[in-house]
């Protein structure tokens, strides 16, 4: 079970997607027209924001995380996923930035498996015209976006 303090940290974290050099902010529970525009660019309705870093919120070394990124990119490429890069941190960016990816896909099962295989407690779901939601992989449940 993921403790409530960790869930709160995920909920209020700062998530940034690099859209051709323009940063786009994802906020749990918030709609974002820029995110909808990204999805439209790729003729998609759904995407997921995932990091391969620091599995189960346990901080790894820079080298360990670098190797995880290499494996992650290999999986994304072999699976023909389209993705944009980004990062996650806290509001004042005092946490080390976790390099992350906006994986554009409607294959929810494949994305959940990807995140679980890289030991992630949670990922963000971005859906056209809907608020960003936090998916907790412990039990595969969505956090109610109205709580954010």
N, C-alpha and C positions, 0 to 999 in steps of 0.2 A: 504494500500500500504506500502510495506517495503521500508524504505528510503535507498538511495544509499550508505550512510556511513555504515549502518549495513550490507548491501550486501557485501561491500568491506571487512569488518571484517570477515564475513563468508568465503569469497573467500581466504583470506590469512592466515586463522587460521591453527593451527597445529593439525592434526587428527592422532591419533595413535591407531592401532589395536594390541592386544596381541595375537600373533600366537604361542601358546605353549611356552611362556616366551621370545619370540623374538619380539621386537617391529617392526611393519611395518607402515611406514608413508604414509598417503593418502594426496595427494595434488590436489586441484581442477585444472583441465586442464592438469594433467600429467598422463602418462602411468606408470604402475608399474608392473614389472614381478613378484614380490613377491605377489602382490594382485592376479594376474592371477593364481599363484601357490596355493594360499588359495582356490580360487574358484574350481580349479581342484581337490584339496583334497576332496571337498564335491560334486564333479560331478555337479557343478553349473556353470551358466554363468553370474549370476547377484546377487548383494548384495546391501544393503543400510546401511549407517552409521547414526544412530539415537541416540539421547539422550532424556530421559524423563524429564531431569532437566530444570529448569528456563524457563517455557513456555513463548512464545512470547518475549524471551530475557529479561524477568523480573526476577531479582535475588530473589530466595526463600531462606528460612533458610535451614540449613543442615538437620534438621528433616523433613521439607516438601519434600525436594528432596529425602531423604531416603525412605519415604512413597511412593513417585512416582515410585522409582525403584522397590519396592516390588510389586506394581500393574503392572508395566511394565513386570517384570519377569513372573508374573502370566499369563498375556495375551500371552506372547511369548510361555510359556509352554502349555497353553490350545490350542493355535493355531498350535502347533507342529513346530514352527520355530526353525531352527538351528541358533546359533549365537556365536560370539566371543565377548569378552569384549574389552574395550578400553577407550579412553578419548579424549576430545578436549580442546585446550587452545590456547594461542597466542604463537608466536615464542619463546620468552624468558621465557615463562611459568610464567609470572607475574600475569596472570588471574588465578582464581581458576579453577582447572581441572574439566570439566564436564564429569562424568562417562557416557560412551556411549557404544553402541552395534553395531557390524557389523551383521546385520540380513541377512542371506543367503536365498534368496527367489526370484523366478521369478513371484510371484503374486503381481504385481505392485499395484493393487487396494487395496489389504489387507495391504500392507506396507504403502501406502499413508494414508489410513484410520487410521492405528496405529499412525502414526506421527501426523496427524490432531487431533486425540483424546487426544494426550498428548500435544497439543498446540504448536507444533513446527513450526517456520517460514520456516525452510528449512532442508533438509537432503542431504546426498551425495549418488549418485548412482555410483556403481562400476560395470563395465561390462567387461567381458573378452576381452582383446585386444583393449580396448578403454580408452580414458582419463577419469579420475574421473570427474563427473559433479555435480554441485550444483542444486538441485531442490528446487525452491521457492514454498512453498505451497500456498502462496497468489496468486491465479489464476492458480496454478499448472503448472508453466512454468520452463523450464530449462534455466539456465544462460548459455550463449554461452561460452563453454570451451576455445575458442580461446582468450577470453578476459583475462584469468588468466595468 
